[in-house]
Amino acid sequence: MSDLLLTVEQAAERLGTTARFPRRLIAERRIAFVKVGRHVRIKESALNAYIDGNTVQPIRRRRARYGRAA
């Protein structure tokens, strides 16, 4: 299975951000990346793993009971 290598600009587009955000993730070593000579690429699977790892699930709140004395 071939894993697509994305440029920083392509990764930013998929995240819906500017190129500055993925560059910061790379500089802070918060996402895996590949160096191809002087070029930096992000594997599509690494970007998907980053998104999955930072997805916050909603909290289901219990319904308040009405008519109860406090």
PQR file with spaces between the fields and no chain letter, atoms N, CA, C, O and H, PARSE charges and radii, in Angstrom:
ATOM       1  N    MET     1       0.845   -1.177    0.000 -0.4000 1.5000
ATOM       2  CA   MET     1       0.000    0.000    0.000 -0.0000 2.0000
ATOM       3  C    MET     1       0.888    1.237    0.000  0.5500 1.7000
ATOM       4  O    MET     1       1.771    1.378    0.845 -0.5500 1.4000
ATOM       5  N    SER     2       0.651    2.108   -0.931 -0.4000 1.5000
ATOM       6  CA   SER     2       1.451    3.313   -1.068 -0.0000 2.0000
ATOM       7  C    SER     2       0.855    4.441   -0.230  0.5500 1.7000
ATOM       8  O    SER     2      -0.347    4.705   -0.282 -0.5500 1.4000
ATOM       9  H    SER     2      -0.066    1.993   -1.618  0.4000 1.0000
ATOM      10  N    ASP     3       1.706    5.095    0.534 -0.4000 1.5000
ATOM      11  CA   ASP     3       1.277    6.211    1.373 -0.0000 2.0000
ATOM      12  C    ASP     3       1.690    7.506    0.683  0.5500 1.7000
ATOM      13  O    ASP     3       2.872    7.711    0.408 -0.5500 1.4000
ATOM      14  H    ASP     3       2.682    4.881    0.577  0.4000 1.0000
ATOM      15  N    LEU     4       0.743    8.366    0.407 -0.4000 1.5000
ATOM      16  CA   LEU     4       0.982    9.607   -0.306 -0.0000 2.0000
ATOM      17  C    LEU     4       1.781   10.577    0.565  0.5500 1.7000
ATOM      18  O    LEU     4       1.484   10.748    1.747 -0.5500 1.4000
ATOM      19  H    LEU     4      -0.217    8.200    0.631  0.4000 1.0000
ATOM      20  N    LEU     5       2.797   11.211   -0.026 -0.4000 1.5000
ATOM      21  CA   LEU     5       3.571   12.236    0.675 -0.0000 2.0000
ATOM      22  C    LEU     5       3.024   13.605    0.302  0.5500 1.7000
ATOM      23  O    LEU     5       2.959   13.957   -0.876 -0.5500 1.4000
ATOM      24  H    LEU     5       3.039   11.072   -0.986  0.4000 1.0000
ATOM      25  N    LEU     6       2.634   14.371    1.306 -0.4000 1.5000
ATOM      26  CA   LEU     6       2.033   15.684    1.092 -0.0000 2.0000
ATOM      27  C    LEU     6       3.050   16.785    1.366  0.5500 1.7000
ATOM      28  O    LEU     6       3.893   16.659    2.254 -0.5500 1.4000
ATOM      29  H    LEU     6       2.688   14.086    2.263  0.4000 1.0000
ATOM      30  N    THR     7       2.962   17.853    0.603 -0.4000 1.5000
ATOM      31  CA   THR     7       3.773   19.033    0.907 -0.0000 2.0000
ATOM      32  C    THR     7       3.145   19.723    2.116  0.5500 1.7000
ATOM      33  O    THR     7       2.022   19.408    2.509 -0.5500 1.4000
ATOM      34  H    THR     7       2.277   17.955   -0.118  0.4000 1.0000
ATOM      35  N    VAL     8       3.874   20.657    2.693 -0.4000 1.5000
ATOM      36  CA   VAL     8       3.358   21.413    3.832 -0.0000 2.0000
ATOM      37  C    VAL     8       2.094   22.165    3.417  0.5500 1.7000
ATOM      38  O    VAL     8       1.136   22.249    4.186 -0.5500 1.4000
ATOM      39  H    VAL     8       4.786   20.913    2.373  0.4000 1.0000
ATOM      40  N    GLU     9       2.095   22.700    2.226 -0.4000 1.5000
ATOM      41  CA   GLU     9       0.935   23.443    1.732 -0.0000 2.0000
ATOM      42  C    GLU     9      -0.281   22.535    1.554  0.5500 1.7000
ATOM      43  O    GLU     9      -1.402   22.934    1.869 -0.5500 1.4000
ATOM      44  H    GLU     9       2.873   22.633    1.601  0.4000 1.0000
ATOM      45  N    GLN    10      -0.068   21.321    1.054 -0.4000 1.5000
ATOM      46  CA   GLN    10      -1.165   20.368    0.890 -0.0000 2.0000
ATOM      47  C    GLN    10      -1.718   19.936    2.247  0.5500 1.7000
ATOM      48  O    GLN    10      -2.931   19.813    2.419 -0.5500 1.4000
ATOM      49  H    GLN    10       0.843   20.997    0.799  0.4000 1.0000
ATOM      50  N    ALA    11      -0.820   19.708    3.211 -0.4000 1.5000
ATOM      51  CA   ALA    11      -1.253   19.338    4.560 -0.0000 2.0000
ATOM      52  C    ALA    11      -2.055   20.473    5.187  0.5500 1.7000
ATOM      53  O    ALA    11      -3.064   20.229    5.849 -0.5500 1.4000
ATOM      54  H    ALA    11       0.165   19.808    3.071  0.4000 1.0000
ATOM      55  N    ALA    12      -1.614   21.706    4.983 -0.4000 1.5000
ATOM      56  CA   ALA    12      -2.332   22.866    5.515 -0.0000 2.0000
ATOM      57  C    ALA    12      -3.719   22.963    4.897  0.5500 1.7000
ATOM      58  O    ALA    12      -4.688   23.277    5.588 -0.5500 1.4000
ATOM      59  H    ALA    12      -0.794   21.904    4.446  0.4000 1.0000
ATOM      60  N    GLU    13      -3.816   22.700    3.619 -0.4000 1.5000
ATOM      61  CA   GLU    13      -5.110   22.756    2.944 -0.0000 2.0000
ATOM      62  C    GLU    13      -6.066   21.717    3.513  0.5500 1.7000
ATOM      63  O    GLU    13      -7.247   21.997    3.718 -0.5500 1.4000
ATOM      64  H    GLU    13      -3.029   22.445    3.058  0.4000 1.0000
ATOM      65  N    ARG    14      -5.553   20.520    3.766 -0.4000 1.5000
ATOM      66  CA   ARG    14      -6.401   19.456    4.335 -0.0000 2.0000
ATOM      67  C    ARG    14      -6.823   19.777    5.759  0.5500 1.7000
ATOM      68  O    ARG    14      -7.912   19.391    6.185 -0.5500 1.4000
ATOM      69  H    ARG    14      -4.594   20.292    3.599  0.4000 1.0000
ATOM      70  N    LEU    15      -5.968   20.484    6.504 -0.4000 1.5000
ATOM      71  CA   LEU    15      -6.309   20.877    7.874 -0.0000 2.0000
ATOM      72  C    LEU    15      -7.164   22.141    7.915  0.5500 1.7000
ATOM      73  O    LEU    15      -7.770   22.459    8.938 -0.5500 1.4000
ATOM      74  H    LEU    15      -5.083   20.798    6.158  0.4000 1.0000
ATOM      75  N    GLY    16      -7.205   22.848    6.808 -0.4000 1.5000
ATOM      76  CA   GLY    16      -7.969   24.086    6.761 -0.0000 2.0000
ATOM      77  C    GLY    16      -7.256   25.230    7.459  0.5500 1.7000
ATOM      78  O    GLY    16      -7.894   26.101    8.049 -0.5500 1.4000
ATOM      79  H    GLY    16      -6.712   22.590    5.977  0.4000 1.0000
ATOM      80  N    THR    17      -5.930   25.225    7.390 -0.4000 1.5000
ATOM      81  CA   THR    17      -5.121   26.249    8.044 -0.0000 2.0000
ATOM      82  C    THR    17      -4.139   26.839    7.035  0.5500 1.7000
ATOM      83  O    THR    17      -4.131   26.469    5.861 -0.5500 1.4000
ATOM      84  H    THR    17      -5.412   24.517    6.910  0.4000 1.0000
ATOM      85  N    THR    18      -3.319   27.758    7.514 -0.4000 1.5000
ATOM      86  CA   THR    18      -2.229   28.267    6.684 -0.0000 2.0000
ATOM      87  C    THR    18      -1.052   27.301    6.798  0.5500 1.7000
ATOM      88  O    THR    18      -1.070   26.399    7.636 -0.5500 1.4000
ATOM      89  H    THR    18      -3.325   28.059    8.468  0.4000 1.0000
ATOM      90  N    ALA    19      -0.038   27.481    5.970 -0.4000 1.5000
ATOM      91  CA   ALA    19       1.142   26.612    5.988 -0.0000 2.0000
ATOM      92  C    ALA    19       1.933   26.767    7.286  0.5500 1.7000
ATOM      93  O    ALA    19       2.726   25.896    7.641 -0.5500 1.4000
ATOM      94  H    ALA    19      -0.023   28.214    5.290  0.4000 1.0000
ATOM      95  N    ARG    20       1.718   27.858    7.979 -0.4000 1.5000
ATOM      96  CA   ARG    20       2.458   28.098    9.228 -0.0000 2.0000
ATOM      97  C    ARG    20       2.155   27.036   10.286  0.5500 1.7000
ATOM      98  O    ARG    20       3.052   26.634   11.027 -0.5500 1.4000
ATOM      99  H    ARG    20       1.073   28.566    7.690  0.4000 1.0000
ATOM     100  N    PHE    21       0.892   26.574   10.367 -0.4000 1.5000
ATOM     101  CA   PHE    21       0.514   25.599   11.387 -0.0000 2.0000
ATOM     102  C    PHE    21       1.228   24.257   11.211  0.5500 1.7000
ATOM     103  O    PHE    21       1.830   23.778   12.173 -0.5500 1.4000
ATOM     104  H    PHE    21       0.163   26.901    9.766  0.4000 1.0000
ATOM     105  N    PRO    22       1.195   23.616   10.019 -0.5600 1.5000
ATOM     106  CA   PRO    22       1.940   22.357    9.879  0.2800 2.0000
ATOM     107  C    PRO    22       3.454   22.541   10.059  0.5500 1.7000
ATOM     108  O    PRO    22       4.137   21.640   10.547 -0.5500 1.4000
ATOM     109  N    ARG    23       3.969   23.700    9.666 -0.4000 1.5000
ATOM     110  CA   ARG    23       5.404   23.951    9.889 -0.0000 2.0000
ATOM     111  C    ARG    23       5.720   23.985   11.383  0.5500 1.7000
ATOM     112  O    ARG    23       6.761   23.491   11.816 -0.5500 1.4000
ATOM     113  H    ARG    23       3.415   24.431    9.270  0.4000 1.0000
ATOM     114  N    ARG    24       4.807   24.575   12.172 -0.4000 1.5000
ATOM     115  CA   ARG    24       5.009   24.606   13.615 -0.0000 2.0000
ATOM     116  C    ARG    24       4.922   23.198   14.210  0.5500 1.7000
ATOM     117  O    ARG    24       5.693   22.853   15.105 -0.5500 1.4000
ATOM     118  H    ARG    24       3.962   24.976   11.820  0.4000 1.0000
ATOM     119  N    LEU    25       3.977   22.381   13.711 -0.4000 1.5000
ATOM     120  CA   LEU    25       3.872   21.001   14.168 -0.0000 2.0000
ATOM     121  C    LEU    25       5.164   20.235   13.893  0.5500 1.7000
ATOM     122  O    LEU    25       5.611   19.436   14.716 -0.5500 1.4000
ATOM     123  H    LEU    25       3.350   22.662   12.984  0.4000 1.0000
ATOM     124  N    ILE    26       5.749   20.486   12.737 -0.4000 1.5000
ATOM     125  CA   ILE    26       7.012   19.832   12.371 -0.0000 2.0000
ATOM     126  C    ILE    26       8.145   20.325   13.269  0.5500 1.7000
ATOM     127  O    ILE    26       8.930   19.524   13.777 -0.5500 1.4000
ATOM     128  H    ILE    26       5.386   21.135   12.069  0.4000 1.0000
ATOM     129  N    ALA    27       8.232   21.630   13.464 -0.4000 1.5000
ATOM     130  CA   ALA    27       9.310   22.199   14.281 -0.0000 2.0000
ATOM     131  C    ALA    27       9.237   21.718   15.731  0.5500 1.7000
ATOM     132  O    ALA    27      10.265   21.502   16.372 -0.5500 1.4000
ATOM     133  H    ALA    27       7.595   22.281   13.051  0.4000 1.0000
ATOM     134  N    GLU    28       8.022   21.553   16.239 -0.4000 1.5000
ATOM     135  CA   GLU    28       7.834   21.094   17.619 -0.0000 2.0000
ATOM     136  C    GLU    28       7.821   19.571   17.720  0.5500 1.7000
ATOM     137  O    GLU    28       7.626   19.024   18.806 -0.5500 1.4000
ATOM     138  H    GLU    28       7.186   21.729   15.718  0.4000 1.0000
ATOM     139  N    ARG    29       8.027   18.884   16.600 -0.4000 1.5000
ATOM     140  CA   ARG    29       8.037   17.413   16.524 -0.0000 2.0000
ATOM     141  C    ARG    29       6.734   16.813   17.041  0.5500 1.7000
ATOM     142  O    ARG    29       6.741   15.790   17.727 -0.5500 1.4000
ATOM     143  H    ARG    29       8.185   19.327   15.718  0.4000 1.0000
ATOM     144  N    ARG    30       5.611   17.460   16.707 -0.4000 1.5000
ATOM     145  CA   ARG    30       4.306   16.975   17.132 -0.0000 2.0000
ATOM     146  C    ARG    30       3.635   16.131   16.050  0.5500 1.7000
ATOM     147  O    ARG    30       2.565   15.567   16.277 -0.5500 1.4000
ATOM     148  H    ARG    30       5.606   18.290   16.150  0.4000 1.0000
ATOM     149  N    ILE    31       4.261   16.043   14.877 -0.4000 1.5000
ATOM     150  CA   ILE    31       3.757   15.212   13.789 -0.0000 2.0000
ATOM     151  C    ILE    31       4.962   14.571   13.091  0.5500 1.7000
ATOM     152  O    ILE    31       6.022   15.183   12.959 -0.5500 1.4000
ATOM     153  H    ILE    31       5.130   16.501   14.693  0.4000 1.0000
ATOM     154  N    ALA    32       4.772   13.338   12.653 -0.4000 1.5000
ATOM     155  CA   ALA    32       5.853   12.642   11.938 -0.0000 2.0000
ATOM     156  C    ALA    32       5.988   13.239   10.542  0.5500 1.7000
ATOM     157  O    ALA    32       4.998   13.603    9.908 -0.5500 1.4000
ATOM     158  H    ALA    32       3.911   12.841   12.760  0.4000 1.0000
ATOM     159  N    PHE    33       7.239   13.334   10.075 -0.4000 1.5000
ATOM     160  CA   PHE    33       7.486   13.885    8.742 -0.0000 2.0000
ATOM     161  C    PHE    33       8.663   13.192    8.103  0.5500 1.7000
ATOM     162  O    PHE    33       9.423   12.485    8.764 -0.5500 1.4000
ATOM     163  H    PHE    33       8.043   13.039   10.590  0.4000 1.0000
ATOM     164  N    VAL    34       8.805   13.403    6.805 -0.4000 1.5000
ATOM     165  CA   VAL    34       9.874   12.775    6.017 -0.0000 2.0000
ATOM     166  C    VAL    34      10.693   13.886    5.383  0.5500 1.7000
ATOM     167  O    VAL    34      10.140   14.837    4.830 -0.5500 1.4000
ATOM     168  H    VAL    34       8.188   13.977    6.267  0.4000 1.0000
ATOM     169  N    LYS    35      12.018   13.764    5.464 -0.4000 1.5000
ATOM     170  CA   LYS    35      12.909   14.710    4.781 -0.0000 2.0000
ATOM     171  C    LYS    35      13.377   14.055    3.496  0.5500 1.7000
ATOM     172  O    LYS    35      13.968   12.975    3.510 -0.5500 1.4000
ATOM     173  H    LYS    35      12.467   12.991    5.914  0.4000 1.0000
ATOM     174  N    VAL    36      13.105   14.720    2.391 -0.4000 1.5000
ATOM     175  CA   VAL    36      13.551   14.267    1.080 -0.0000 2.0000
ATOM     176  C    VAL    36      14.515   15.331    0.589  0.5500 1.7000
ATOM     177  O    VAL    36      14.115   16.325   -0.016 -0.5500 1.4000
ATOM     178  H    VAL    36      12.624   15.597    2.379  0.4000 1.0000
ATOM     179  N    GLY    37      15.800   15.103    0.861 -0.4000 1.5000
ATOM     180  CA   GLY    37      16.786   16.144    0.592 -0.0000 2.0000
ATOM     181  C    GLY    37      16.518   17.315    1.520  0.5500 1.7000
ATOM     182  O    GLY    37      16.523   17.157    2.740 -0.5500 1.4000
ATOM     183  H    GLY    37      16.126   14.296    1.353  0.4000 1.0000
ATOM     184  N    ARG    38      16.284   18.482    0.954 -0.4000 1.5000
ATOM     185  CA   ARG    38      15.968   19.644    1.781 -0.0000 2.0000
ATOM     186  C    ARG    38      14.471   19.879    1.907  0.5500 1.7000
ATOM     187  O    ARG    38      14.028   20.809    2.582 -0.5500 1.4000
ATOM     188  H    ARG    38      16.279   18.611   -0.038  0.4000 1.0000
ATOM     189  N    HIS    39      13.693   19.015    1.241 -0.4000 1.5000
ATOM     190  CA   HIS    39      12.243   19.152    1.259 -0.0000 2.0000
ATOM     191  C    HIS    39      11.637   18.370    2.422  0.5500 1.7000
ATOM     192  O    HIS    39      12.152   17.324    2.817 -0.5500 1.4000
ATOM     193  H    HIS    39      14.052   18.260    0.693  0.4000 1.0000
ATOM     194  N    VAL    40      10.555   18.885    2.955 -0.4000 1.5000
ATOM     195  CA   VAL    40       9.841   18.228    4.043 -0.0000 2.0000
ATOM     196  C    VAL    40       8.492   17.766    3.514  0.5500 1.7000
ATOM     197  O    VAL    40       7.766   18.532    2.880 -0.5500 1.4000
ATOM     198  H    VAL    40      10.137   19.734    2.634  0.4000 1.0000
ATOM     199  N    ARG    41       8.165   16.512    3.779 -0.4000 1.5000
ATOM     200  CA   ARG    41       6.883   15.947    3.369 -0.0000 2.0000
ATOM     201  C    ARG    41       6.233   15.281    4.579  0.5500 1.7000
ATOM     202  O    ARG    41       6.908   14.800    5.489 -0.5500 1.4000
ATOM     203  H    ARG    41       8.754   15.890    4.294  0.4000 1.0000
ATOM     204  N    ILE    42       4.903   15.269    4.559 -0.4000 1.5000
ATOM     205  CA   ILE    42       4.138   14.632    5.627 -0.0000 2.0000
ATOM     206  C    ILE    42       3.353   13.490    5.001  0.5500 1.7000
ATOM     207  O    ILE    42       2.628   13.681    4.025 -0.5500 1.4000
ATOM     208  H    ILE    42       4.355   15.659    3.820  0.4000 1.0000
ATOM     209  N    LYS    43       3.508   12.297    5.576 -0.4000 1.5000
ATOM     210  CA   LYS    43       2.754   11.158    5.067 -0.0000 2.0000
ATOM     211  C    LYS    43       1.277   11.380    5.354  0.5500 1.7000
ATOM     212  O    LYS    43       0.902   11.893    6.408 -0.5500 1.4000
ATOM     213  H    LYS    43       4.098   12.142    6.369  0.4000 1.0000
ATOM     214  N    GLU    44       0.453   10.985    4.401 -0.4000 1.5000
ATOM     215  CA   GLU    44      -0.990   11.117    4.564 -0.0000 2.0000
ATOM     216  C    GLU    44      -1.463   10.373    5.813  0.5500 1.7000
ATOM     217  O    GLU    44      -2.344   10.855    6.525 -0.5500 1.4000
ATOM     218  H    GLU    44       0.757   10.569    3.545  0.4000 1.0000
ATOM     219  N    SER    45      -0.887    9.215    6.077 -0.4000 1.5000
ATOM     220  CA   SER    45      -1.270    8.436    7.263 -0.0000 2.0000
ATOM     221  C    SER    45      -0.873    9.157    8.548  0.5500 1.7000
ATOM     222  O    SER    45      -1.592    9.072    9.543 -0.5500 1.4000
ATOM     223  H    SER    45      -0.171    8.824    5.498  0.4000 1.0000
ATOM     224  N    ALA    46       0.257    9.867    8.547 -0.4000 1.5000
ATOM     225  CA   ALA    46       0.675   10.620    9.730 -0.0000 2.0000
ATOM     226  C    ALA    46      -0.273   11.789    9.984  0.5500 1.7000
ATOM     227  O    ALA    46      -0.584   12.101   11.134 -0.5500 1.4000
ATOM     228  H    ALA    46       0.841    9.936    7.739  0.4000 1.0000
ATOM     229  N    LEU    47      -0.728   12.431    8.920 -0.4000 1.5000
ATOM     230  CA   LEU    47      -1.681   13.533    9.068 -0.0000 2.0000
ATOM     231  C    LEU    47      -3.017   13.008    9.594  0.5500 1.7000
ATOM     232  O    LEU    47      -3.627   13.625   10.467 -0.5500 1.4000
ATOM     233  H    LEU    47      -0.476   12.178    7.986  0.4000 1.0000
ATOM     234  N    ASN    48      -3.471   11.872    9.065 -0.4000 1.5000
ATOM     235  CA   ASN    48      -4.710   11.270    9.555 -0.0000 2.0000
ATOM     236  C    ASN    48      -4.579   10.844   11.016  0.5500 1.7000
ATOM     237  O    ASN    48      -5.525   11.000   11.788 -0.5500 1.4000
ATOM     238  H    ASN    48      -2.976   11.371    8.356  0.4000 1.0000
ATOM     239  N    ALA    49      -3.425   10.310   11.404 -0.4000 1.5000
ATOM     240  CA   ALA    49      -3.192    9.913   12.799 -0.0000 2.0000
ATOM     241  C    ALA    49      -3.206   11.132   13.716  0.5500 1.7000
ATOM     242  O    ALA    49      -3.731   11.073   14.828 -0.5500 1.4000
ATOM     243  H    ALA    49      -2.656   10.183   10.776  0.4000 1.0000
ATOM     244  N    TYR    50      -2.626   12.239   13.246 -0.4000 1.5000
ATOM     245  CA   TYR    50      -2.635   13.470   14.036 -0.0000 2.0000
ATOM     246  C    TYR    50      -4.069   13.957   14.239  0.5500 1.7000
ATOM     247  O    TYR    50      -4.446   14.346   15.344 -0.5500 1.4000
ATOM     248  H    TYR    50      -2.200   12.287   12.343  0.4000 1.0000
ATOM     249  N    ILE    51      -4.854   13.936   13.182 -0.4000 1.5000
ATOM     250  CA   ILE    51      -6.255   14.370   13.270 -0.0000 2.0000
ATOM     251  C    ILE    51      -7.035   13.455   14.214  0.5500 1.7000
ATOM     252  O    ILE    51      -7.789   13.934   15.061 -0.5500 1.4000
ATOM     253  H    ILE    51      -4.548   13.620   12.285  0.4000 1.0000
ATOM     254  N    ASP    52      -6.855   12.139   14.070 -0.4000 1.5000
ATOM     255  CA   ASP    52      -7.560   11.192   14.940 -0.0000 2.0000
ATOM     256  C    ASP    52      -7.141   11.356   16.402  0.5500 1.7000
ATOM     257  O    ASP    52      -7.973   11.273   17.306 -0.5500 1.4000
ATOM     258  H    ASP    52      -6.243   11.750   13.382  0.4000 1.0000
ATOM     259  N    GLY    53      -5.869   11.585   16.624 -0.4000 1.5000
ATOM     260  CA   GLY    53      -5.358   11.723   17.986 -0.0000 2.0000
ATOM     261  C    GLY    53      -5.781   13.010   18.675  0.5500 1.7000
ATOM     262  O    GLY    53      -5.740   13.100   19.902 -0.5500 1.4000
ATOM     263  H    GLY    53      -5.193   11.653   15.890  0.4000 1.0000
ATOM     264  N    ASN    54      -6.185   14.000   17.900 -0.4000 1.5000
ATOM     265  CA   ASN    54      -6.588   15.281   18.475 -0.0000 2.0000
ATOM     266  C    ASN    54      -8.075   15.571   18.317  0.5500 1.7000
ATOM     267  O    ASN    54      -8.525   16.701   18.507 -0.5500 1.4000
ATOM     268  H    ASN    54      -6.219   13.926   16.904  0.4000 1.0000
ATOM     269  N    THR    55      -8.828   14.536   17.968 -0.4000 1.5000
ATOM     270  CA   THR    55     -10.270   14.694   17.851 -0.0000 2.0000
ATOM     271  C    THR    55     -10.893   14.540   19.235  0.5500 1.7000
ATOM     272  O    THR    55     -10.648   13.555   19.932 -0.5500 1.4000
ATOM     273  H    THR    55      -8.463   13.618   17.814  0.4000 1.0000
ATOM     274  N    VAL    56     -11.691   15.515   19.619 -0.4000 1.5000
ATOM     275  CA   VAL    56     -12.337   15.514   20.928 -0.0000 2.0000
ATOM     276  C    VAL    56     -13.784   15.089   20.748  0.5500 1.7000
ATOM     277  O    VAL    56     -14.529   15.676   19.963 -0.5500 1.4000
ATOM     278  H    VAL    56     -11.890   16.315   19.053  0.4000 1.0000
ATOM     279  N    GLN    57     -14.165   14.063   21.485 -0.4000 1.5000
ATOM     280  CA   GLN    57     -15.538   13.565   21.413 -0.0000 2.0000
ATOM     281  C    GLN    57     -16.441   14.397   22.316  0.5500 1.7000
ATOM     282  O    GLN    57     -16.002   14.856   23.371 -0.5500 1.4000
ATOM     283  H    GLN    57     -13.559   13.586   22.123  0.4000 1.0000
ATOM     284  N    PRO    58     -17.701   14.598   21.916 -0.5600 1.5000
ATOM     285  CA   PRO    58     -18.618   15.375   22.748  0.2800 2.0000
ATOM     286  C    PRO    58     -18.980   14.620   24.026  0.5500 1.7000
ATOM     287  O    PRO    58     -18.972   13.390   24.070 -0.5500 1.4000
ATOM     288  N    ILE    59     -19.293   15.384   25.045 -0.4000 1.5000
ATOM     289  CA   ILE    59     -19.698   14.807   26.324 -0.0000 2.0000
ATOM     290  C    ILE    59     -21.219   14.760   26.349  0.5500 1.7000
ATOM     291  O    ILE    59     -21.894   15.732   26.010 -0.5500 1.4000
ATOM     292  H    ILE    59     -19.300   16.383   25.009  0.4000 1.0000
ATOM     293  N    ARG    60     -21.736   13.626   26.750 -0.4000 1.5000
ATOM     294  CA   ARG    60     -23.192   13.513   26.900 -0.0000 2.0000
ATOM     295  C    ARG    60     -23.536   13.892   28.323  0.5500 1.7000
ATOM     296  O    ARG    60     -23.148   13.216   29.275 -0.5500 1.4000
ATOM     297  H    ARG    60     -21.188   12.836   27.024  0.4000 1.0000
ATOM     298  N    ARG    61     -24.249   14.951   28.451 -0.4000 1.5000
ATOM     299  CA   ARG    61     -24.650   15.404   29.784 -0.0000 2.0000
ATOM     300  C    ARG    61     -25.980   14.758   30.164  0.5500 1.7000
ATOM     301  O    ARG    61     -26.861   14.537   29.333 -0.5500 1.4000
ATOM     302  H    ARG    61     -24.565   15.500   27.677  0.4000 1.0000
ATOM     303  N    ARG    62     -26.076   14.474   31.436 -0.4000 1.5000
ATOM     304  CA   ARG    62     -27.327   13.927   31.935 -0.0000 2.0000
ATOM     305  C    ARG    62     -28.359   15.031   31.999  0.5500 1.7000
ATOM     306  O    ARG    62     -28.047   16.181   32.309 -0.5500 1.4000
ATOM     307  H    ARG    62     -25.360   14.654   32.110  0.4000 1.0000
ATOM     308  N    ARG    63     -29.548   14.678   31.711 -0.4000 1.5000
ATOM     309  CA   ARG    63     -30.639   15.638   31.753 -0.0000 2.0000
ATOM     310  C    ARG    63     -30.950   16.024   33.192  0.5500 1.7000
ATOM     311  O    ARG    63     -31.016   15.167   34.073 -0.5500 1.4000
ATOM     312  H    ARG    63     -29.802   13.744   31.459  0.4000 1.0000
ATOM     313  N    ALA    64     -31.136   17.302   33.421 -0.4000 1.5000
ATOM     314  CA   ALA    64     -31.484   17.768   34.763 -0.0000 2.0000
ATOM     315  C    ALA    64     -32.898   17.329   35.093  0.5500 1.7000
ATOM     316  O    ALA    64     -33.786   17.324   34.241 -0.5500 1.4000
ATOM     317  H    ALA    64     -31.083   17.998   32.705  0.4000 1.0000
ATOM     318  N    ARG    65     -33.078   16.970   36.320 -0.4000 1.5000
ATOM     319  CA   ARG    65     -34.412   16.574   36.770 -0.0000 2.0000
ATOM     320  C    ARG    65     -35.161   17.806   37.247  0.5500 1.7000
ATOM     321  O    ARG    65     -34.700   18.537   38.124 -0.5500 1.4000
ATOM     322  H    ARG    65     -32.357   16.974   37.012  0.4000 1.0000
ATOM     323  N    TYR    66     -36.304   18.011   36.662 -0.4000 1.5000
ATOM     324  CA   TYR    66     -37.105   19.181   37.008 -0.0000 2.0000
ATOM     325  C    TYR    66     -38.091   18.825   38.115  0.5500 1.7000
ATOM     326  O    TYR    66     -38.510   17.675   38.251 -0.5500 1.4000
ATOM     327  H    TYR    66     -36.678   17.417   35.950  0.4000 1.0000
ATOM     328  N    GLY    67     -38.453   19.841   38.906 -0.4000 1.5000
ATOM     329  CA   GLY    67     -39.465   19.643   39.937 -0.0000 2.0000
ATOM     330  C    GLY    67     -38.928   19.053   41.222  0.5500 1.7000
ATOM     331  O    GLY    67     -39.696   18.716   42.123 -0.5500 1.4000
ATOM     332  H    GLY    67     -38.112   20.775   38.796  0.4000 1.0000
ATOM     333  N    ARG    68     -37.631   18.927   41.314 -0.4000 1.5000
ATOM     334  CA   ARG    68     -37.016   18.369   42.513 -0.0000 2.0000
ATOM     335  C    ARG    68     -36.550   19.498   43.417  0.5500 1.7000
ATOM     336  O    ARG    68     -35.942   20.456   42.939 -0.5500 1.4000
ATOM     337  H    ARG    68     -37.007   19.201   40.582  0.4000 1.0000
ATOM     338  N    ALA    69     -36.815   19.408   44.678 -0.4000 1.5000
ATOM     339  CA   ALA    69     -36.405   20.448   45.636 -0.0000 2.0000
ATOM     340  C    ALA    69     -34.909   20.373   45.851  0.5500 1.7000
ATOM     341  O    ALA    69     -34.335   19.287   45.922 -0.5500 1.4000
ATOM     342  H    ALA    69     -37.309   18.630   45.066  0.4000 1.0000
ATOM     343  N    ALA    70     -34.288   21.520   45.954 -0.4000 1.5000
ATOM     344  CA   ALA    70     -32.839   21.567   46.119 -0.0000 2.0000
ATOM     345  C    ALA    70     -32.435   21.520   47.557  0.5500 1.7000
ATOM     346  O    ALA    70     -31.244   21.550   47.865 -0.5500 1.4000
ATOM     347  H    ALA    70     -34.755   22.403   45.896  0.4000 1.0000
